[in-house]
C-alpha cells in the first residue's frame, strides 16, 4: 500500500468517529469527524474546544481551516 492509499484508508476509517484536531496554536478540538477534504479542511460535529487541557467551549458544528491544523488523530470513545 502506497502513502496515498494509506492516507485514504485512514480517512475512511475515522469518518464519523471521534477525533482530536490539534491546531498550530496549541488549541485542541475534539468531536465527531463529519468531513475532511484534500486541503485538510475539517468539519466536526459535537465539538469541544480545549485550551491547555481545559474545556473552554462547546459547539454543535465547527469548521476548521486546513492551514491551521497541526495533526488529526483518533479519540477513544467516552463511556
mmCIF file of the N, C-alpha and C atoms, coordinates in Angstrom:
data_MODEL
# 
_entry.id   MODEL 
# 
loop_
_atom_site.group_PDB 
_atom_site.id 
_atom_site.type_symbol 
_atom_site.label_atom_id 
_atom_site.label_alt_id 
_atom_site.label_comp_id 
_atom_site.label_asym_id 
_atom_site.label_entity_id 
_atom_site.label_seq_id 
_atom_site.pdbx_PDB_ins_code 
_atom_site.Cartn_x 
_atom_site.Cartn_y 
_atom_site.Cartn_z 
_atom_site.occupancy 
_atom_site.B_iso_or_equiv 
_atom_site.pdbx_formal_charge 
_atom_site.auth_seq_id 
_atom_site.auth_comp_id 
_atom_site.auth_asym_id 
_atom_site.auth_atom_id 
_atom_site.pdbx_PDB_model_num 
ATOM 1   N N  . UNK A 1 1  ? 0.850   -1.170 0.000  1.00 0.00 ? 1  UNK A N  1 
ATOM 2   C CA . UNK A 1 1  ? 0.000   0.000  0.000  1.00 0.00 ? 1  UNK A CA 1 
ATOM 3   C C  . UNK A 1 1  ? 0.905   1.245  0.000  1.00 0.00 ? 1  UNK A C  1 
ATOM 4   N N  . UNK A 1 2  ? 0.673   2.124  -0.974 1.00 0.00 ? 2  UNK A N  1 
ATOM 5   C CA . UNK A 1 2  ? 1.490   3.334  -1.012 1.00 0.00 ? 2  UNK A CA 1 
ATOM 6   C C  . UNK A 1 2  ? 0.952   4.377  -0.034 1.00 0.00 ? 2  UNK A C  1 
ATOM 7   N N  . UNK A 1 3  ? 1.644   5.478  0.065  1.00 0.00 ? 3  UNK A N  1 
ATOM 8   C CA . UNK A 1 3  ? 1.325   6.512  1.051  1.00 0.00 ? 3  UNK A CA 1 
ATOM 9   C C  . UNK A 1 3  ? -0.074  7.113  0.824  1.00 0.00 ? 3  UNK A C  1 
ATOM 10  N N  . UNK A 1 4  ? -0.403  7.363  -0.439 1.00 0.00 ? 4  UNK A N  1 
ATOM 11  C CA . UNK A 1 4  ? -1.707  7.955  -0.757 1.00 0.00 ? 4  UNK A CA 1 
ATOM 12  C C  . UNK A 1 4  ? -2.841  6.995  -0.396 1.00 0.00 ? 4  UNK A C  1 
ATOM 13  N N  . UNK A 1 5  ? -2.671  5.724  -0.680 1.00 0.00 ? 5  UNK A N  1 
ATOM 14  C CA . UNK A 1 5  ? -3.685  4.724  -0.330 1.00 0.00 ? 5  UNK A CA 1 
ATOM 15  C C  . UNK A 1 5  ? -3.821  4.595  1.184  1.00 0.00 ? 5  UNK A C  1 
ATOM 16  N N  . UNK A 1 6  ? -2.700  4.656  1.895  1.00 0.00 ? 6  UNK A N  1 
ATOM 17  C CA . UNK A 1 6  ? -2.726  4.551  3.356  1.00 0.00 ? 6  UNK A CA 1 
ATOM 18  C C  . UNK A 1 6  ? -3.479  5.727  3.969  1.00 0.00 ? 6  UNK A C  1 
ATOM 19  N N  . UNK A 1 7  ? -3.245  6.927  3.451  1.00 0.00 ? 7  UNK A N  1 
ATOM 20  C CA . UNK A 1 7  ? -3.947  8.106  3.948  1.00 0.00 ? 7  UNK A CA 1 
ATOM 21  C C  . UNK A 1 7  ? -5.441  8.006  3.662  1.00 0.00 ? 7  UNK A C  1 
ATOM 22  N N  . UNK A 1 8  ? -5.788  7.579  2.463  1.00 0.00 ? 8  UNK A N  1 
ATOM 23  C CA . UNK A 1 8  ? -7.196  7.421  2.096  1.00 0.00 ? 8  UNK A CA 1 
ATOM 24  C C  . UNK A 1 8  ? -7.879  6.393  2.989  1.00 0.00 ? 8  UNK A C  1 
ATOM 25  N N  . UNK A 1 9  ? -7.196  5.309  3.281  1.00 0.00 ? 9  UNK A N  1 
ATOM 26  C CA . UNK A 1 9  ? -7.734  4.273  4.154  1.00 0.00 ? 9  UNK A CA 1 
ATOM 27  C C  . UNK A 1 9  ? -7.940  4.805  5.569  1.00 0.00 ? 9  UNK A C  1 
ATOM 28  N N  . UNK A 1 10 ? -6.970  5.582  6.074  1.00 0.00 ? 10 UNK A N  1 
ATOM 29  C CA . UNK A 1 10 ? -7.086  6.171  7.412  1.00 0.00 ? 10 UNK A CA 1 
ATOM 30  C C  . UNK A 1 10 ? -8.297  7.098  7.483  1.00 0.00 ? 10 UNK A C  1 
ATOM 31  N N  . UNK A 1 11 ? -8.475  7.942  6.478  1.00 0.00 ? 11 UNK A N  1 
ATOM 32  C CA . UNK A 1 11 ? -9.596  8.880  6.461  1.00 0.00 ? 11 UNK A CA 1 
ATOM 33  C C  . UNK A 1 11 ? -10.924 8.131  6.445  1.00 0.00 ? 11 UNK A C  1 
ATOM 34  N N  . UNK A 1 12 ? -11.013 7.064  5.664  1.00 0.00 ? 12 UNK A N  1 
ATOM 35  C CA . UNK A 1 12 ? -12.240 6.262  5.634  1.00 0.00 ? 12 UNK A CA 1 
ATOM 36  C C  . UNK A 1 12 ? -12.521 5.628  6.992  1.00 0.00 ? 12 UNK A C  1 
ATOM 37  N N  . UNK A 1 13 ? -11.486 5.206  7.685  1.00 0.00 ? 13 UNK A N  1 
ATOM 38  C CA . UNK A 1 13 ? -11.655 4.551  8.979  1.00 0.00 ? 13 UNK A CA 1 
ATOM 39  C C  . UNK A 1 13 ? -12.124 5.516  10.065 1.00 0.00 ? 13 UNK A C  1 
ATOM 40  N N  . UNK A 1 14 ? -11.702 6.773  9.995  1.00 0.00 ? 14 UNK A N  1 
ATOM 41  C CA . UNK A 1 14 ? -12.047 7.705  11.065 1.00 0.00 ? 14 UNK A CA 1 
ATOM 42  C C  . UNK A 1 14 ? -13.287 8.542  10.767 1.00 0.00 ? 14 UNK A C  1 
ATOM 43  N N  . UNK A 1 15 ? -13.823 8.455  9.556  1.00 0.00 ? 15 UNK A N  1 
ATOM 44  C CA . UNK A 1 15 ? -15.021 9.234  9.226  1.00 0.00 ? 15 UNK A CA 1 
ATOM 45  C C  . UNK A 1 15 ? -16.172 8.838  10.151 1.00 0.00 ? 15 UNK A C  1 
ATOM 46  N N  . UNK A 1 16 ? -16.860 9.828  10.694 1.00 0.00 ? 16 UNK A N  1 
ATOM 47  C CA . UNK A 1 16 ? -17.996 9.642  11.614 1.00 0.00 ? 16 UNK A CA 1 
ATOM 48  C C  . UNK A 1 16 ? -17.574 9.047  12.962 1.00 0.00 ? 16 UNK A C  1 
ATOM 49  N N  . UNK A 1 17 ? -16.306 9.218  13.312 1.00 0.00 ? 17 UNK A N  1 
ATOM 50  C CA . UNK A 1 17 ? -15.790 8.740  14.603 1.00 0.00 ? 17 UNK A CA 1 
ATOM 51  C C  . UNK A 1 17 ? -15.179 9.904  15.378 1.00 0.00 ? 17 UNK A C  1 
ATOM 52  N N  . UNK A 1 18 ? -15.042 9.749  16.677 1.00 0.00 ? 18 UNK A N  1 
ATOM 53  C CA . UNK A 1 18 ? -14.429 10.814 17.487 1.00 0.00 ? 18 UNK A CA 1 
ATOM 54  C C  . UNK A 1 18 ? -12.959 11.028 17.122 1.00 0.00 ? 18 UNK A C  1 
ATOM 55  N N  . UNK A 1 19 ? -12.567 12.301 16.967 1.00 0.00 ? 19 UNK A N  1 
ATOM 56  C CA . UNK A 1 19 ? -11.187 12.643 16.636 1.00 0.00 ? 19 UNK A CA 1 
ATOM 57  C C  . UNK A 1 19 ? -10.733 13.830 17.491 1.00 0.00 ? 19 UNK A C  1 
ATOM 58  N N  . UNK A 1 20 ? -9.429  14.004 17.535 1.00 0.00 ? 20 UNK A N  1 
ATOM 59  C CA . UNK A 1 20 ? -8.812  15.184 18.149 1.00 0.00 ? 20 UNK A CA 1 
ATOM 60  C C  . UNK A 1 20 ? -8.073  15.909 17.032 1.00 0.00 ? 20 UNK A C  1 
ATOM 61  N N  . UNK A 1 21 ? -8.331  17.201 16.900 1.00 0.00 ? 21 UNK A N  1 
ATOM 62  C CA . UNK A 1 21 ? -7.637  18.034 15.923 1.00 0.00 ? 21 UNK A CA 1 
ATOM 63  C C  . UNK A 1 21 ? -6.809  19.042 16.704 1.00 0.00 ? 21 UNK A C  1 
ATOM 64  N N  . UNK A 1 22 ? -5.501  18.991 16.530 1.00 0.00 ? 22 UNK A N  1 
ATOM 65  C CA . UNK A 1 22 ? -4.586  19.911 17.214 1.00 0.00 ? 22 UNK A CA 1 
ATOM 66  C C  . UNK A 1 22 ? -4.201  21.010 16.232 1.00 0.00 ? 22 UNK A C  1 
ATOM 67  N N  . UNK A 1 23 ? -4.364  22.259 16.650 1.00 0.00 ? 23 UNK A N  1 
ATOM 68  C CA . UNK A 1 23 ? -4.023  23.395 15.808 1.00 0.00 ? 23 UNK A CA 1 
ATOM 69  C C  . UNK A 1 23 ? -2.600  23.865 16.069 1.00 0.00 ? 23 UNK A C  1 
ATOM 70  N N  . UNK A 1 24 ? -2.059  24.617 15.124 1.00 0.00 ? 24 UNK A N  1 
ATOM 71  C CA . UNK A 1 24 ? -0.711  25.179 15.278 1.00 0.00 ? 24 UNK A CA 1 
ATOM 72  C C  . UNK A 1 24 ? -0.614  26.045 16.527 1.00 0.00 ? 24 UNK A C  1 
ATOM 73  N N  . UNK A 1 25 ? -1.718  26.637 16.953 1.00 0.00 ? 25 UNK A N  1 
ATOM 74  C CA . UNK A 1 25 ? -1.748  27.498 18.139 1.00 0.00 ? 25 UNK A CA 1 
ATOM 75  C C  . UNK A 1 25 ? -1.699  26.711 19.446 1.00 0.00 ? 25 UNK A C  1 
ATOM 76  N N  . UNK A 1 26 ? -1.860  25.387 19.368 1.00 0.00 ? 26 UNK A N  1 
ATOM 77  C CA . UNK A 1 26 ? -1.859  24.548 20.558 1.00 0.00 ? 26 UNK A CA 1 
ATOM 78  C C  . UNK A 1 26 ? -3.246  24.199 21.062 1.00 0.00 ? 26 UNK A C  1 
ATOM 79  N N  . UNK A 1 27 ? -4.284  24.789 20.490 1.00 0.00 ? 27 UNK A N  1 
ATOM 80  C CA . UNK A 1 27 ? -5.666  24.509 20.886 1.00 0.00 ? 27 UNK A CA 1 
ATOM 81  C C  . UNK A 1 27 ? -6.087  23.170 20.300 1.00 0.00 ? 27 UNK A C  1 
ATOM 82  N N  . UNK A 1 28 ? -6.826  22.377 21.088 1.00 0.00 ? 28 UNK A N  1 
ATOM 83  C CA . UNK A 1 28 ? -7.370  21.091 20.638 1.00 0.00 ? 28 UNK A CA 1 
ATOM 84  C C  . UNK A 1 28 ? -8.865  21.226 20.405 1.00 0.00 ? 28 UNK A C  1 
ATOM 85  N N  . UNK A 1 29 ? -9.345  20.597 19.351 1.00 0.00 ? 29 UNK A N  1 
ATOM 86  C CA . UNK A 1 29 ? -10.781 20.463 19.121 1.00 0.00 ? 29 UNK A CA 1 
ATOM 87  C C  . UNK A 1 29 ? -11.088 18.984 19.082 1.00 0.00 ? 29 UNK A C  1 
ATOM 88  N N  . UNK A 1 30 ? -12.097 18.585 19.839 1.00 0.00 ? 30 UNK A N  1 
ATOM 89  C CA . UNK A 1 30 ? -12.497 17.180 19.902 1.00 0.00 ? 30 UNK A CA 1 
ATOM 90  C C  . UNK A 1 30 ? -13.948 17.087 19.464 1.00 0.00 ? 30 UNK A C  1 
ATOM 91  N N  . UNK A 1 31 ? -14.211 16.162 18.558 1.00 0.00 ? 31 UNK A N  1 
ATOM 92  C CA . UNK A 1 31 ? -15.567 15.989 18.067 1.00 0.00 ? 31 UNK A CA 1 
ATOM 93  C C  . UNK A 1 31 ? -15.645 14.829 17.107 1.00 0.00 ? 31 UNK A C  1 
ATOM 94  N N  . UNK A 1 32 ? -16.795 14.700 16.475 1.00 0.00 ? 32 UNK A N  1 
ATOM 95  C CA . UNK A 1 32 ? -17.036 13.620 15.517 1.00 0.00 ? 32 UNK A CA 1 
ATOM 96  C C  . UNK A 1 32 ? -16.728 14.153 14.121 1.00 0.00 ? 32 UNK A C  1 
ATOM 97  N N  . UNK A 1 33 ? -15.863 13.465 13.400 1.00 0.00 ? 33 UNK A N  1 
ATOM 98  C CA . UNK A 1 33 ? -15.456 13.899 12.064 1.00 0.00 ? 33 UNK A CA 1 
ATOM 99  C C  . UNK A 1 33 ? -16.612 13.771 11.090 1.00 0.00 ? 33 UNK A C  1 
ATOM 100 N N  . UNK A 1 34 ? -17.035 14.896 10.533 1.00 0.00 ? 34 UNK A N  1 
ATOM 101 C CA . UNK A 1 34 ? -18.116 14.900 9.554  1.00 0.00 ? 34 UNK A CA 1 
ATOM 102 C C  . UNK A 1 34 ? -17.564 14.927 8.131  1.00 0.00 ? 34 UNK A C  1 
ATOM 103 N N  . UNK A 1 35 ? -16.462 15.656 7.929  1.00 0.00 ? 35 UNK A N  1 
ATOM 104 C CA . UNK A 1 35 ? -15.920 15.820 6.586  1.00 0.00 ? 35 UNK A CA 1 
ATOM 105 C C  . UNK A 1 35 ? -14.463 16.244 6.660  1.00 0.00 ? 35 UNK A C  1 
ATOM 106 N N  . UNK A 1 36 ? -13.693 15.790 5.695  1.00 0.00 ? 36 UNK A N  1 
ATOM 107 C CA . UNK A 1 36 ? -12.283 16.150 5.590  1.00 0.00 ? 36 UNK A CA 1 
ATOM 108 C C  . UNK A 1 36 ? -11.947 16.208 4.112  1.00 0.00 ? 36 UNK A C  1 
ATOM 109 N N  . UNK A 1 37 ? -11.339 17.326 3.654  1.00 0.00 ? 37 UNK A N  1 
ATOM 110 C CA . UNK A 1 37 ? -11.003 17.414 2.239  1.00 0.00 ? 37 UNK A CA 1 
ATOM 111 C C  . UNK A 1 37 ? -9.492  17.365 2.022  1.00 0.00 ? 37 UNK A C  1 
ATOM 112 N N  . UNK A 1 38 ? -9.081  17.495 0.778  1.00 0.00 ? 38 UNK A N  1 
ATOM 113 C CA . UNK A 1 38 ? -7.676  17.385 0.413  1.00 0.00 ? 38 UNK A CA 1 
ATOM 114 C C  . UNK A 1 38 ? -6.803  18.505 0.948  1.00 0.00 ? 38 UNK A C  1 
ATOM 115 N N  . UNK A 1 39 ? -7.407  19.600 1.393  1.00 0.00 ? 39 UNK A N  1 
ATOM 116 C CA . UNK A 1 39 ? -6.663  20.706 1.964  1.00 0.00 ? 39 UNK A CA 1 
ATOM 117 C C  . UNK A 1 39 ? -6.627  20.633 3.490  1.00 0.00 ? 39 UNK A C  1 
ATOM 118 N N  . UNK A 1 40 ? -7.099  19.535 4.045  1.00 0.00 ? 40 UNK A N  1 
ATOM 119 C CA . UNK A 1 40 ? -7.192  19.312 5.492  1.00 0.00 ? 40 UNK A CA 1 
ATOM 120 C C  . UNK A 1 40 ? -8.223  20.221 6.150  1.00 0.00 ? 40 UNK A C  1 
ATOM 121 N N  . UNK A 1 41 ? -9.151  20.800 5.372  1.00 0.00 ? 41 UNK A N  1 
ATOM 122 C CA . UNK A 1 41 ? -10.287 21.496 5.966  1.00 0.00 ? 41 UNK A CA 1 
ATOM 123 C C  . UNK A 1 41 ? -11.141 20.431 6.639  1.00 0.00 ? 41 UNK A C  1 
ATOM 124 N N  . UNK A 1 42 ? -11.561 20.709 7.861  1.00 0.00 ? 42 UNK A N  1 
ATOM 125 C CA . UNK A 1 42 ? -12.232 19.691 8.669  1.00 0.00 ? 42 UNK A CA 1 
ATOM 126 C C  . UNK A 1 42 ? -13.559 20.220 9.180  1.00 0.00 ? 42 UNK A C  1 
ATOM 127 N N  . UNK A 1 43 ? -14.590 19.410 9.064  1.00 0.00 ? 43 UNK A N  1 
ATOM 128 C CA . UNK A 1 43 ? -15.885 19.716 9.670  1.00 0.00 ? 43 UNK A CA 1 
ATOM 129 C C  . UNK A 1 43 ? -16.101 18.717 10.795 1.00 0.00 ? 43 UNK A C  1 
ATOM 130 N N  . UNK A 1 44 ? -16.412 19.234 11.985 1.00 0.00 ? 44 UNK A N  1 
ATOM 131 C CA . UNK A 1 44 ? -16.657 18.404 13.161 1.00 0.00 ? 44 UNK A CA 1 
ATOM 132 C C  . UNK A 1 44 ? -18.064 18.642 13.680 1.00 0.00 ? 44 UNK A C  1 
ATOM 133 N N  . UNK A 1 45 ? -18.631 17.631 14.276 1.00 0.00 ? 45 UNK A N  1 
ATOM 134 C CA . UNK A 1 45 ? -19.908 17.720 14.976 1.00 0.00 ? 45 UNK A CA 1 
ATOM 135 C C  . UNK A 1 45 ? -19.650 17.450 16.453 1.00 0.00 ? 45 UNK A C  1 
ATOM 136 N N  . UNK A 1 46 ? -20.541 17.941 17.324 1.00 0.00 ? 46 UNK A N  1 
ATOM 137 C CA . UNK A 1 46 ? -20.418 17.740 18.774 1.00 0.00 ? 46 UNK A CA 1 
ATOM 138 C C  . UNK A 1 46 ? -19.017 18.159 19.251 1.00 0.00 ? 46 UNK A C  1 
ATOM 139 N N  . UNK A 1 47 ? -18.621 19.348 18.858 1.00 0.00 ? 47 UNK A N  1 
ATOM 140 C CA . UNK A 1 47 ? -17.248 19.820 19.045 1.00 0.00 ? 47 UNK A CA 1 
ATOM 141 C C  . UNK A 1 47 ? -17.024 20.449 20.412 1.00 0.00 ? 47 UNK A C  1 
ATOM 142 N N  . UNK A 1 48 ? -15.872 20.138 20.989 1.00 0.00 ? 48 UNK A N  1 
ATOM 143 C CA . UNK A 1 48 ? -15.428 20.748 22.234 1.00 0.00 ? 48 UNK A CA 1 
ATOM 144 C C  . UNK A 1 48 ? -14.061 21.372 21.997 1.00 0.00 ? 48 UNK A C  1 
ATOM 145 N N  . UNK A 1 49 ? -13.854 22.569 22.546 1.00 0.00 ? 49 UNK A N  1 
ATOM 146 C CA . UNK A 1 49 ? -12.587 23.279 22.412 1.00 0.00 ? 49 UNK A CA 1 
ATOM 147 C C  . UNK A 1 49 ? -11.821 23.195 23.730 1.00 0.00 ? 49 UNK A C  1 
ATOM 148 N N  . UNK A 1 50 ? -10.574 22.766 23.667 1.00 0.00 ? 50 UNK A N  1 
ATOM 149 C CA . UNK A 1 50 ? -9.719  22.650 24.848 1.00 0.00 ? 50 UNK A CA 1 
ATOM 150 C C  . UNK A 1 50 ? -8.498  23.547 24.686 1.00 0.00 ? 50 UNK A C  1 
ATOM 151 N N  . UNK A 1 51 ? -8.245  24.361 25.703 1.00 0.00 ? 51 UNK A N  1 
ATOM 152 C CA . UNK A 1 51 ? -7.064  25.221 25.735 1.00 0.00 ? 51 UNK A CA 1 
ATOM 153 C C  . UNK A 1 51 ? -6.267  24.825 26.967 1.00 0.00 ? 51 UNK A C  1 
ATOM 154 N N  . UNK A 1 52 ? -5.026  24.457 26.770 1.00 0.00 ? 52 UNK A N  1 
ATOM 155 C CA . UNK A 1 52 ? -4.164  23.977 27.857 1.00 0.00 ? 52 UNK A CA 1 
ATOM 156 C C  . UNK A 1 52 ? -4.819  22.842 28.636 1.00 0.00 ? 52 UNK A C  1 
ATOM 157 N N  . UNK A 1 53 ? -5.516  21.960 27.925 1.00 0.00 ? 53 UNK A N  1 
ATOM 158 C CA . UNK A 1 53 ? -6.145  20.800 28.546 1.00 0.00 ? 53 UNK A CA 1 
ATOM 159 C C  . UNK A 1 53 ? -7.461  21.075 29.241 1.00 0.00 ? 53 UNK A C  1 
ATOM 160 N N  . UNK A 1 54 ? -7.892  22.329 29.263 1.00 0.00 ? 54 UNK A N  1 
ATOM 161 C CA . UNK A 1 54 ? -9.128  22.712 29.941 1.00 0.00 ? 54 UNK A CA 1 
ATOM 162 C C  . UNK A 1 54 ? -10.240 22.963 28.914 1.00 0.00 ? 54 UNK A C  1 
ATOM 163 N N  . UNK A 1 55 ? -11.418 22.408 29.168 1.00 0.00 ? 55 UNK A N  1 
ATOM 164 C CA . UNK A 1 55 ? -12.567 22.630 28.302 1.00 0.00 ? 55 UNK A CA 1 
ATOM 165 C C  . UNK A 1 55 ? -12.961 24.105 28.350 1.00 0.00 ? 55 UNK A C  1 
ATOM 166 N N  . UNK A 1 56 ? -13.010 24.764 27.193 1.00 0.00 ? 56 UNK A N  1 
ATOM 167 C CA . UNK A 1 56 ? -13.341 26.193 27.141 1.00 0.00 ? 56 UNK A CA 1 
ATOM 168 C C  . UNK A 1 56 ? -14.707 26.449 26.496 1.00 0.00 ? 56 UNK A C  1 
ATOM 169 N N  . UNK A 1 57 ? -15.050 25.711 25.433 1.00 0.00 ? 57 UNK A N  1 
ATOM 170 C CA . UNK A 1 57 ? -16.301 25.931 24.721 1.00 0.00 ? 57 UNK A CA 1 
ATOM 171 C C  . UNK A 1 57 ? -16.834 24.624 24.164 1.00 0.00 ? 57 UNK A C  1 
ATOM 172 N N  . UNK A 1 58 ? -18.147 24.615 23.929 1.00 0.00 ? 58 UNK A N  1 
ATOM 173 C CA . UNK A 1 58 ? -18.791 23.503 23.233 1.00 0.00 ? 58 UNK A CA 1 
ATOM 174 C C  . UNK A 1 58 ? -19.552 24.087 22.049 1.00 0.00 ? 58 UNK A C  1 
ATOM 175 N N  . UNK A 1 59 ? -19.407 23.446 20.897 1.00 0.00 ? 59 UNK A N  1 
ATOM 176 C CA . UNK A 1 59 ? -20.073 23.874 19.677 1.00 0.00 ? 59 UNK A CA 1 
ATOM 177 C C  . UNK A 1 59 ? -20.834 22.689 19.093 1.00 0.00 ? 59 UNK A C  1 
ATOM 178 N N  . UNK A 1 60 ? -21.940 22.966 18.441 1.00 0.00 ? 60 UNK A N  1 
ATOM 179 C CA . UNK A 1 60 ? -22.647 21.894 17.739 1.00 0.00 ? 60 UNK A CA 1 
ATOM 180 C C  . UNK A 1 60 ? -21.816 21.427 16.558 1.00 0.00 ? 60 UNK A C  1 
ATOM 181 N N  . UNK A 1 61 ? -21.562 22.337 15.636 1.00 0.00 ? 61 UNK A N  1 
ATOM 182 C CA . UNK A 1 61 ? -20.753 22.051 14.455 1.00 0.00 ? 61 UNK A CA 1 
ATOM 183 C C  . UNK A 1 61 ? -19.610 23.052 14.397 1.00 0.00 ? 61 UNK A C  1 
ATOM 184 N N  . UNK A 1 62 ? -18.480 22.616 13.864 1.00 0.00 ? 62 UNK A N  1 
ATOM 185 C CA . UNK A 1 62 ? -17.335 23.512 13.717 1.00 0.00 ? 62 UNK A CA 1 
ATOM 186 C C  . UNK A 1 62 ? -16.620 23.197 12.408 1.00 0.00 ? 62 UNK A C  1 
ATOM 187 N N  . UNK A 1 63 ? -16.105 24.237 11.782 1.00 0.00 ? 63 UNK A N  1 
ATOM 188 C CA . UNK A 1 63 ? -15.309 24.097 10.567 1.00 0.00 ? 63 UNK A CA 1 
ATOM 189 C C  . UNK A 1 63 ? -13.918 24.634 10.864 1.00 0.00 ? 63 UNK A C  1 
ATOM 190 N N  . UNK A 1 64 ? -12.901 23.829 10.591 1.00 0.00 ? 64 UNK A N  1 
ATOM 191 C CA . UNK A 1 64 ? -11.519 24.218 10.860 1.00 0.00 ? 64 UNK A CA 1 
ATOM 192 C C  . UNK A 1 64 ? -10.773 24.288 9.536  1.00 0.00 ? 64 UNK A C  1 
ATOM 193 N N  . UNK A 1 65 ? -10.196 25.436 9.273  1.00 0.00 ? 65 UNK A N  1 
ATOM 194 C CA . UNK A 1 65 ? -9.452  25.626 8.033  1.00 0.00 ? 65 UNK A CA 1 
ATOM 195 C C  . UNK A 1 65 ? -8.150  24.837 8.086  1.00 0.00 ? 65 UNK A C  1 
ATOM 196 N N  . UNK A 1 66 ? -7.846  24.152 7.000  1.00 0.00 ? 66 UNK A N  1 
ATOM 197 C CA . UNK A 1 66 ? -6.734  23.214 6.955  1.00 0.00 ? 66 UNK A CA 1 
ATOM 198 C C  . UNK A 1 66 ? -5.366  23.779 7.258  1.00 0.00 ? 66 UNK A C  1 
ATOM 199 N N  . UNK A 1 67 ? -5.122  25.056 6.907  1.00 0.00 ? 67 UNK A N  1 
ATOM 200 C CA . UNK A 1 67 ? -3.784  25.592 7.141  1.00 0.00 ? 67 UNK A CA 1 
ATOM 201 C C  . UNK A 1 67 ? -3.491  25.821 8.623  1.00 0.00 ? 67 UNK A C  1 
ATOM 202 N N  . UNK A 1 68 ? -4.497  25.675 9.485  1.00 0.00 ? 68 UNK A N  1 
ATOM 203 C CA . UNK A 1 68 ? -4.300  25.806 10.937 1.00 0.00 ? 68 UNK A CA 1 
ATOM 204 C C  . UNK A 1 68 ? -4.046  24.470 11.624 1.00 0.00 ? 68 UNK A C  1 
ATOM 205 N N  . UNK A 1 69 ? -4.205  23.370 10.909 1.00 0.00 ? 69 UNK A N  1 
ATOM 206 C CA . UNK A 1 69 ? -4.152  22.028 11.502 1.00 0.00 ? 69 UNK A CA 1 
ATOM 207 C C  . UNK A 1 69 ? -2.717  21.531 11.615 1.00 0.00 ? 69 UNK A C  1 
ATOM 208 N N  . UNK A 1 70 ? -2.342  21.160 12.834 1.00 0.00 ? 70 UNK A N  1 
ATOM 209 C CA . UNK A 1 70 ? -1.044  20.533 13.068 1.00 0.00 ? 70 UNK A CA 1 
ATOM 210 C C  . UNK A 1 70 ? -1.152  19.032 12.843 1.00 0.00 ? 70 UNK A C  1 
ATOM 211 N N  . UNK A 1 71 ? -2.198  18.406 13.450 1.00 0.00 ? 71 UNK A N  1 
ATOM 212 C CA . UNK A 1 71 ? -2.454  16.981 13.218 1.00 0.00 ? 71 UNK A CA 1 
ATOM 213 C C  . UNK A 1 71 ? -3.893  16.643 13.569 1.00 0.00 ? 71 UNK A C  1 
ATOM 214 N N  . UNK A 1 72 ? -4.299  15.489 13.095 1.00 0.00 ? 72 UNK A N  1 
ATOM 215 C CA . UNK A 1 72 ? -5.602  14.919 13.445 1.00 0.00 ? 72 UNK A CA 1 
ATOM 216 C C  . UNK A 1 72 ? -5.357  13.488 13.894 1.00 0.00 ? 72 UNK A C  1 
ATOM 217 N N  . UNK A 1 73 ? -6.002  13.088 14.984 1.00 0.00 ? 73 UNK A N  1 
ATOM 218 C CA . UNK A 1 73 ? -5.833  11.722 15.470 1.00 0.00 ? 73 UNK A CA 1 
ATOM 219 C C  . UNK A 1 73 ? -7.169  11.195 15.976 1.00 0.00 ? 73 UNK A C  1 
ATOM 220 N N  . UNK A 1 74 ? -7.227  9.894  16.136 1.00 0.00 ? 74 UNK A N  1 
ATOM 221 C CA . UNK A 1 74 ? -8.443  9.278  16.649 1.00 0.00 ? 74 UNK A CA 1 
ATOM 222 C C  . UNK A 1 74 ? -8.541  9.512  18.138 1.00 0.00 ? 74 UNK A C  1 
ATOM 223 N N  . UNK A 1 75 ? -9.749  9.478  18.627 1.00 0.00 ? 75 UNK A N  1 
ATOM 224 C CA . UNK A 1 75 ? -10.026 9.667  20.053 1.00 0.00 ? 75 UNK A CA 1 
ATOM 225 C C  . UNK A 1 75 ? -10.827 8.487  20.515 1.00 0.00 ? 75 UNK A C  1 
ATOM 226 N N  . UNK A 1 76 ? -10.458 7.922  21.648 1.00 0.00 ? 76 UNK A N  1 
ATOM 227 C CA . UNK A 1 76 ? -11.234 6.828  22.194 1.00 0.00 ? 76 UNK A CA 1 
ATOM 228 C C  . UNK A 1 76 ? -12.607 7.327  22.608 1.00 0.00 ? 76 UNK A C  1 
ATOM 229 N N  . UNK A 1 77 ? -13.618 6.506  22.377 1.00 0.00 ? 77 UNK A N  1 
ATOM 230 C CA . UNK A 1 77 ? -14.978 6.891  22.736 1.00 0.00 ? 77 UNK A CA 1 
ATOM 231 C C  . UNK A 1 77 ? -15.115 6.975  24.241 1.00 0.00 ? 77 UNK A C  1 
ATOM 232 N N  . UNK A 1 78 ? -15.876 7.966  24.677 1.00 0.00 ? 78 UNK A N  1 
ATOM 233 C CA . UNK A 1 78 ? -16.160 8.105  26.108 1.00 0.00 ? 78 UNK A CA 1 
ATOM 234 C C  . UNK A 1 78 ? -17.321 7.204  26.479 1.00 0.00 ? 78 UNK A C  1 
ATOM 235 N N  . UNK A 1 79 ? -17.258 6.701  27.677 1.00 0.00 ? 79 UNK A N  1 
ATOM 236 C CA . UNK A 1 79 ? -18.337 5.819  28.159 1.00 0.00 ? 79 UNK A CA 1 
ATOM 237 C C  . UNK A 1 79 ? -19.211 6.590  29.113 1.00 0.00 ? 79 UNK A C  1 
# 
